[in-house]
């Protein structure tokens, strides 16, 4: 995408990378937000195709806003997902818990 000879191709590529990462995060946590993120991603790329100069500014503003967000929220989210997975995954049964072996 960065190599396209269109105004704002670099910003569109950066914006796309962030949006895809967001979609992956939401789909991994089975969030209903994943479908809305996909629609917003498609709409953004279509709008960029129609009006690249305007969307370049929009993408640049969104990228600037993301830099102000705290990166620690992703770490906290990953930690919560790991805790949830540990709670919901059944523990493997050992021979001691299955009862006496029959001869």
C-alpha positions, 0 to 999 in steps of 0.5 A, spaced: 500 500 500 505 504 501 508 504 494 501 506 491 502 513 487 496 516 491 496 521 496 496 519 503 499 512 501 503 511 507 498 514 512 493 509 509 498 503 510 499 505 517 492 506 519 490 500 516 496 496 520 492 499 526 485 497 524 487 490 522 491 489 529 484 492 532 480 487 529 485 481 531 484 483 538 477 484 538 476 477 534 480 473 539 476 476 545 470 474 541 467 481 541 461 483 537 466 489 536 469 485 530 464 486 525 463 493 526 471 494 526 471 491 519 465 495 516 469 501 519 475 499 515 472 498 509 469 504 509 475 508 511 479 505 505 473 506 500 473 513 502 481 514 501 480 511 494 474 517 493 478 522 496 485 521 498 487 528 500 481 528 505 482 522 508 490 523 509 488 528 514 483 524 517 488 518 517 494 522 520 489 525 526 487 518 528 494 516 528 496 522 532 490 520 537 493 513 537 500 515 540 497 518 546 493 512 548 497 508 553 500 502 551 499 499 557 492 497 556 494 492 551 498 488 556 492 489 561 488 486 556 492 480 554 493 479 562 486 478 563 485 474 557 490 469 559 487 469 566 480 467 563 483 462 559 486 459 565 480 459 568 476 456 563 481 451 561 479 444 564 485 441 568 488 435 566 486 429 570 491 425 573 491 418 575 490 419 582 483 423 581 480 418 576 480 413 582 483 406 583 485 402 577 482 395 576 486 389 575 
